Amino acid sequence: MSTLTLDYANCLTDRIGAQGIDARDLEEAGQRLAELTERLQKTAGTGWERWRMLPFDPVRSAHVRTVNSLAEKLRPVTDNLLVLGIGGSALGNIALHSALNPITYNLLRRERRAGPRLFVLDNVDPHLVSRTLRFIGDDDPGFQRTIVNVISKSGETAETAAQFMIVRSALKKALGDRHADHIVATTDPAHGTMRALCEAEGYTTLPVPEGVGGRFSVLSPVGLFSAAMCGIDIEQLLEGAAKMDVRCSNPEARSNPAAFLAWLLIELARRGKPNHVLMPYCNALYGLADWFRQLWAESLGKRFDLDGKEVFAGVTPIKSLGATDQHSQIQLYREGPNDKVIGFLEVESFDEDITIPADLDVDALRYLHGRSLAELLRAEKRATEYALLESQRPNFTIRFPRLDAFTVGQFIQLWEITTAYAGLLLNIDAYDQPAVETGKKATFGLMGRSGFEEWKNKVDRALQPTEHTV
C-alpha cells in the first residue's frame, strides 16, 4: 500500500536560518504533543469527534453497505447525479470527484464513464442554478434519468433549502408523482425539517451521522454516496483513512504526521507566519485545497479560547496551483512579507504521462526533447522549493506515491486530525462556528423568516445608505 509522507526539512533553521524552527524546539515540544495525543485518543468517537470513527467498524461497514447498495441500484438507471449542498456538504464531494475521476468525466459517453455525470450546486448564484437545470432538462431524457442528492442535516440551511425547493418543483413538473423516486436526502436520521419532509414524501434517505460536523463529513454518506455513484472505491478511501489514523495515534511526535504538522504550522504562525498556502503540483488535487481551506479556516478562526479569553485565534488558508501560480503568486511569496508557510502536494508517480516530441528543432528548446511532462512538473516544483529557500521562506511537502482512493483517504484523515491537534494547541473549540451563525440569522431576517425580524432591523440600521459611494 502507498503511504503519504511529510517532508518538513525546508521549515528548519539549518535550511532557512532564523525564519525557521530549530530541530531542538521539536524535541522540547515532544512531551506536550504526547499528552495531546493521549487526550485525543480518549475523546475520539465522542461528542464532535465522532468523525474519528468513520473509517472504522462498525460505522464504516454500515455506511459502506448502505451507500454501495443504493449506488448499485441507482447507477444503471442514472445519467445525471445532481448534488445540492453548501460548505461541507459540497466541497468534499467536489474534492473527491476532481481528485479521483478525470477532468473530462462529464464529457465522456455514458458507456465510458464509471457512473452518472456529476453536478454539484454549491451556491445560490442564479446563473449556476438555472443553467445547470436547463442543461439537464434539455438533454434527453433529462430528469427522467436524474437523481437529486440533497444534503442538509436540518433541512433549514437557506441556500440548500432554496435549491431543493427549485429542483423539487422542476422534478415534479417533469415527472409528476414519480418525482419522489428521484430524490435521495442525506440528513439527520431522526430529527429536523428535512427528516419530517422525507417521511411525509417517501424520499430515500442516507444518514448524516450524529456528532459529525459538515467540514468533517466527507468520509460519511455525505461524501461517499456521490463517490460511489461515480465509480470511486469508497472501501479503499476509508482504508487509507484508517491507516493514517493509526499513524496519527503514535505518541512519538516524529512518527505522528498530524501532531508534527499541527505543531509546525501553529508554531510558525506564532512566529509571524499566519498565512498557510496549500499548493498542489497536480490539477486533480486542487479541489482538496478548497476543502482544506474550509477545514482550516472555520475550525481555527475563533474570537475566544476555551477559557473565555478574547484571543482572535486563527490562520489564513490560501490555495495555489503549481506550476500555474509560479507565474503569479510566487512573486509575492518570495519578495512580499515573510508571513507565509507554503505546503506543496506532490504526486511521485502519475498514471499517465506524455513525452515531449523532438520534432521542433530549435536550439533554445532542444533541452526539452524526449523529456516528459511529469519530469517538467517535478522540476518546476523543486525549482520553486529552491527559490523559496533562497528567500528564507518556510515550506513543506506532502508526497503522494500515486493518486488513488487509498492515498486521498490518507490525506483527508491527516488534515482532519491535524486540525484537532491545532485546536488544542490554540486552546480553542475547533468544532463550533459562531461567526457563521450570525450570517445565517441575518439572512433569515432579510428573507422574512418569522422570528428573525430583529435581525433584519439590525442589518438595515447598520447598512443604511450613506453619501460614501463613488
C-alpha positions in Angstrom: 0.0 0.0 0.0 1.2 3.5 -0.8 1.9 5.8 2.2 1.8 9.6 2.3 5.0 11.2 3.6 5.6 14.6 5.1 8.9 16.3 4.3 9.5 19.3 6.6 13.2 19.9 6.2 12.6 23.3 4.5 11.0 24.6 7.7 14.1 24.2 9.8 16.8 26.7 10.7 19.6 24.7 9.0 17.9 25.5 5.6 16.2 28.9 6.1 18.1 30.3 9.1 16.3 32.4 11.7 13.0 32.2 9.7 12.7 28.5 10.5 12.4 26.3 13.6 15.3 24.7 15.4 15.0 20.9 15.5 15.7 21.1 19.2 12.4 23.0 19.6 10.5 19.9 18.4 12.3 17.8 21.0 11.1 20.2 23.7 7.5 20.0 22.3 7.6 16.2 22.2 6.2 15.7 25.7 3.4 18.2 25.1 2.4 16.5 21.8 2.4 13.1 23.5 0.0 14.5 26.1 -2.3 15.8 23.4 -2.2 12.5 21.5 -3.3 10.7 24.7 -6.1 13.3 25.1 -7.3 12.9 21.5 -7.3 9.1 21.9 -9.6 9.4 24.9 -12.0 11.8 23.2 -12.0 10.0 19.8 -15.5 8.9 18.9 -17.2 11.1 21.5 -19.0 14.5 21.1 -18.0 16.3 18.0 -15.0 14.0 17.5 -17.2 11.1 16.2 -15.7 11.7 12.8 -12.6 9.8 14.0 -14.7 6.6 13.9 -15.9 6.9 10.3 -13.0 4.8 8.8 -13.5 2.0 11.4 -16.1 -0.7 12.0 -18.9 -0.9 12.9 -19.6 2.6 11.5 -17.5 2.0 8.3 -19.2 -1.3 7.3 -22.7 0.1 8.0 -22.1 3.2 5.8 -20.3 1.2 3.0 -23.0 -1.4 2.9 -25.9 1.2 2.8 -24.2 3.5 0.3 -22.9 0.8 -2.1 -26.3 -0.9 -2.0 -28.1 2.2 -3.0 -25.5 3.2 -5.6 -25.6 -0.2 -7.2 -29.4 0.1 -7.5 -29.4 3.6 -8.9 -26.3 3.8 -11.0 -27.6 1.7 -14.0 -30.7 4.0 -14.4 -29.0 7.3 -13.7 -27.4 9.6 -16.3 -27.1 12.7 -14.0 -26.4 13.0 -10.3 -27.3 16.5 -9.0 -25.9 17.2 -5.5 -27.4 20.1 -3.6 -25.4 21.5 -0.6 -23.1 24.2 0.6 -19.8 24.2 2.6 -19.0 20.8 4.0 -22.0 19.3 2.2 -20.4 20.2 -1.2 -16.7 20.8 -1.0 -15.9 17.2 -0.1 -18.0 15.8 -2.9 -16.2 18.1 -5.4 -12.8 17.3 -4.0 -13.2 13.5 -4.2 -14.6 13.7 -7.7 -11.9 16.0 -9.0 -9.1 14.0 -7.4 -10.2 10.6 -8.5 -12.0 11.0 -11.8 -10.7 12.6 -14.9 -11.4 16.3 -15.6 -13.3 15.2 -18.7 -15.5 12.8 -16.8 -18.8 14.6 -17.5 -17.9 14.9 -21.2 -17.4 11.1 -21.7 -20.0 9.0 -23.3 -22.2 7.0 -20.9 -20.5 3.7 -21.6 -17.1 5.2 -20.9 -17.9 6.8 -17.6 -17.9 4.9 -14.3 -21.4 6.3 -13.5 -23.6 9.3 -14.0 -22.4 12.8 -14.7 -21.9 14.7 -11.5 -23.2 18.3 -11.0 -22.7 20.0 -7.6 -24.8 23.1 -6.9 -22.7 24.6 -4.1 -24.1 28.2 -4.3 -27.4 30.1 -5.0 -25.9 32.0 -7.9 -28.9 32.2 -10.3 -26.7 31.7 -13.3 -25.2 28.5 -11.8 -28.6 27.0 -10.8 -30.7 28.0 -13.9 -28.1 27.0 -16.4 -27.4 23.6 -14.8 -31.1 22.8 -14.6 -31.6 23.9 -18.2 -28.8 21.7 -19.4 -30.1 18.7 -17.6 -33.7 19.3 -18.6 -32.9 19.9 -22.2 -30.7 16.9 -22.6 -32.8 13.9 -23.5 -34.0 12.1 -21.4 -33.4 14.9 -18.9 -34.9 14.5 -15.5 -36.2 11.0 -16.3 -32.7 9.7 -15.6 -31.6 12.2 -13.0 -31.1 11.6 -9.2 -31.0 14.6 -6.9 -29.0 14.2 -3.7 -29.9 17.0 -1.2 -27.5 17.2 1.7 -28.7 19.0 4.8 -28.7 17.8 8.4 -31.6 20.0 9.4 -33.2 21.0 6.1 -33.2 24.6 7.2 -29.9 26.0 5.7 -31.3 28.8 3.5 -29.1 28.1 0.4 -29.7 24.4 0.3 -33.4 24.7 1.1 -33.9 27.2 -1.8 -32.0 24.9 -4.2 -34.1 22.0 -3.1 -37.4 23.8 -3.5 -36.5 24.9 -7.0 -35.2 21.5 -8.1 -38.1 19.6 -6.5 -40.5 21.8 -8.4 -38.7 21.0 -11.6 -38.8 17.3 -10.9 -42.5 17.4 -10.1 -43.2 19.3 -13.3 -41.2 16.7 -15.4 -42.1 13.5 -13.5 -45.3 14.1 -11.6 -45.9 11.6 -8.7 -42.7 9.7 -9.6 -40.5 12.6 -8.6 -40.0 11.1 -5.1 -38.2 8.2 -6.7 -35.5 10.6 -7.9 -34.6 12.2 -4.6 -32.1 10.9 -2.1 -31.8 13.1 1.1 -28.7 12.9 3.2 -30.0 14.2 6.5 -30.4 13.7 10.3 -31.5 10.1 10.9 -34.3 11.1 13.4 -35.0 14.8 13.6 -35.4 18.0 11.7 -37.4 19.6 8.9 -35.8 17.6 6.2 -36.4 14.3 8.1 -40.1 15.2 8.5 -40.4 16.0 4.8 -38.7 12.8 3.8 -41.1 10.7 5.9 -44.1 12.6 4.5 -43.0 12.4 0.9 -41.3 8.9 0.9 -37.8 10.1 -0.1 -34.9 7.7 0.2 -32.5 8.8 2.9 -28.9 8.4 4.0 -27.7 9.5 7.4 -25.6 12.5 8.5 -24.0 10.8 11.5 -24.5 12.3 14.9 -21.5 14.3 16.1 -20.0 14.7 12.6 -19.9 18.4 11.5 -20.1 19.3 7.9 -16.4 20.1 7.3 -15.5 16.7 8.8 -18.2 14.7 7.0 -16.6 13.8 3.6 -15.9 10.2 4.7 -19.5 9.7 5.8 -22.5 9.2 3.4 -22.3 13.0 2.8 -19.3 12.4 0.5 -19.4 8.6 0.0 -22.7 8.5 -2.0 -21.7 10.7 -4.9 -18.2 9.0 -4.9 -19.8 5.5 -5.1 -22.2 6.6 -7.8 -19.3 7.9 -9.9 -17.2 4.8 -9.5 -14.8 5.7 -6.7 -13.7 2.9 -4.5 -15.1 4.0 -1.1 -13.7 1.0 0.7 -10.1 2.0 -0.3 -10.9 5.6 0.6 -11.8 4.5 4.1 -9.0 2.0 4.3 -6.5 4.8 3.6 -8.1 7.0 6.3 -7.9 4.2 8.8 -4.2 3.6 8.1 -3.4 7.2 8.5 -5.4 7.4 11.8 -3.2 4.6 13.2 -0.1 6.6 12.3 -1.6 9.7 13.8 -2.2 7.9 17.1 1.5 7.4 17.8 2.6 9.2 20.9 6.1 9.8 19.4 5.8 13.2 17.6 8.3 12.4 14.9 6.3 9.3 13.9 2.9 11.1 14.1 2.5 13.3 11.0 -0.7 15.0 12.2 0.8 16.0 15.6 4.0 17.2 13.9 2.3 19.1 11.1 -0.1 20.9 13.5 2.8 21.9 15.9 4.9 23.0 13.0 2.2 25.2 11.5 0.9 26.7 14.7 4.5 27.4 16.0 5.3 29.2 12.7 2.1 31.1 13.0 3.1 32.3 16.5 6.4 33.4 14.9 4.7 35.7 12.5 3.6 33.3 9.7 -0.2 33.0 10.0 -0.8 32.5 6.3 -0.8 28.9 5.2 -0.7 28.1 1.5 -1.5 24.7 0.0 -0.1 24.4 -3.5 -0.7 21.1 -5.3 1.5 20.3 -8.2 -1.3 18.3 -9.7 -4.6 19.8 -11.0 -6.6 16.9 -9.7 -5.7 17.9 -6.1 -6.9 21.5 -6.5 -10.3 20.6 -5.1 -8.7 19.2 -2.0 -7.0 22.6 -1.5 -10.5 24.1 -1.5 -11.7 21.5 1.0 -8.6 22.3 3.2 -9.5 26.0 3.2 -12.8 25.4 4.8 -11.5 22.9 7.3 -8.6 25.2 8.4 -10.5 28.5 8.4 -13.8 27.5 10.0 -12.2 25.3 12.6 -9.4 27.6 13.8 -10.7 31.1 13.4 -12.1 31.9 16.8 -12.5 35.0 18.9 -12.5 33.3 22.3 -10.4 30.5 23.6 -11.7 27.7 25.8 -11.1 29.8 28.9 -13.3 32.6 27.6 -10.4 34.9 26.9 -10.6 37.1 23.8 -7.7 35.8 21.6 -8.7 36.2 17.9 -7.0 32.9 17.1 -6.6 31.6 13.6 -4.6 31.3 10.5 -5.5 32.2 6.9 -5.6 29.2 4.4 -4.7 30.1 0.8 -4.9 27.8 -2.2 -2.5 27.9 -5.1 -1.7 25.6 -8.0 1.7 24.5 -9.3 3.1 25.2 -11.8 0.4 27.7 -12.8 0.9 30.1 -9.8 4.6 30.2 -10.2 3.8 32.9 -12.7 1.6 34.9 -10.3 1.7 34.2 -6.5 5.3 33.1 -6.1 6.5 36.7 -6.8 4.6 37.7 -3.7 5.6 34.7 -1.6 9.3 35.3 -2.3 9.6 39.1 -2.2 6.5 40.1 -0.2 6.0 39.8 3.6 7.7 36.8 5.0 4.4 35.8 6.7 3.5 32.5 4.9 4.2 28.8 5.1 3.8 27.0 1.7 2.7 23.4 1.7 3.4 21.6 -1.6 1.4 18.5 -2.7 3.4 16.3 -5.0 2.5 13.1 -6.8 5.5 10.9 -7.3 4.0 8.6 -10.0 1.3 9.7 -12.4 -0.7 7.0 -14.0 -0.4 8.9 -17.3 2.5 10.8 -18.8 3.4 12.5 -22.1 6.8 12.6 -23.8 7.7 15.9 -25.3 8.4 15.3 -29.0 11.8 16.2 -30.6 10.4 17.4 -34.0 10.6 21.1 -33.2 14.4 21.5 -33.7 15.1 24.9 -32.1 18.3 25.5 -30.1 16.5 27.2 -27.2 14.1 24.3 -26.8 16.3 21.3 -27.5 16.7 20.6 -23.8 13.0 19.5 -23.7 13.4 16.9 -26.4 12.4 13.4 -25.1 11.6 14.6 -21.6 8.2 14.1 -20.1 5.6 16.5 -18.7 5.9 14.7 -15.3 9.6 15.4 -15.3 9.0 19.0 -16.2 6.4 19.4 -13.4 8.7 17.8 -10.9 11.5 20.1 -11.9 9.2 23.2 -11.6 8.3 22.1 -8.1 11.9 21.5 -7.0 12.9 24.8 -8.6 10.2 26.6 -6.6 11.3 24.9 -3.4 14.8 26.2 -4.1 13.7 29.7 -4.9 11.7 29.8 -1.6 14.8 28.6 0.3 16.9 31.3 -1.3 14.4 33.8 0.2 14.2 32.0 3.6 10.6 31.2 3.2 9.4 28.0 5.1 7.8 25.3 3.1 7.0 21.6 3.4 5.9 18.8 1.0 3.2 16.1 1.4 4.0 13.4 -1.1 1.5 11.0 -2.7 3.3 7.9 -4.0 0.4 7.8 -6.5 -3.0 9.4 -6.7 -5.8 6.9 -5.8 -8.6 6.4 -3.3 -6.2 5.0 -0.7 -3.9 8.0 -0.7 -6.7 10.5 -0.9 -8.3 8.9 2.2 -5.0 9.2 4.0 -4.8 12.9 3.1 -8.3 13.7 4.4 -7.8 11.9 7.7 -4.3 13.5 8.1 -5.7 17.1 7.8 -8.8 16.4 10.0 -6.6 15.0 12.8 -4.1 17.9 12.2 -7.0 20.3 12.7 -7.9 18.6 16.0 -4.3 19.0 17.3 -4.2 22.6 16.1 -7.3 23.4 18.0 -5.8 22.0 21.2 -2.5 23.9 20.6 -4.5 27.1 20.2 -6.8 26.2 23.2 -9.9 26.9 21.1 -13.0 24.9 20.1 -12.3 23.5 16.7 -15.9 22.3 16.1 -18.1 25.4 16.6 -18.6 28.3 14.1 -20.4 31.1 15.9 -19.4 33.7 13.4 -21.1 31.7 10.6 -24.3 31.6 12.7 -24.6 35.4 12.7 -24.7 35.5 8.9 -27.3 32.7 8.8 -29.6 34.5 11.2 -29.2 37.8 9.4 -30.1 36.1 6.1 -33.2 34.6 7.7 -34.3 38.1 8.8 -33.6 39.7 5.4 -35.6 36.9 3.7 -38.6 37.4 6.0 -38.4 34.3 8.2 -40.7 34.5 11.2 -38.9 35.1 14.5 -35.9 36.8 12.9 -37.4 40.2 12.3 -34.9 41.9 14.7 -32.0 40.6 12.6 -33.4 42.4 9.6 -33.7 45.6 11.7 -30.1 45.2 12.8 -28.8 44.8 9.3 -30.9 47.7 7.9 -29.7 50.0 10.7 -26.0 49.1 10.3 -26.1 49.2 6.5 -28.3 52.2 5.8 -27.4 54.2 2.7 -24.8 57.0 3.1 -23.1 59.5 0.9 -20.0 57.4 0.9 -20.4 56.0 -2.6 -18.3 56.8 -5.6 
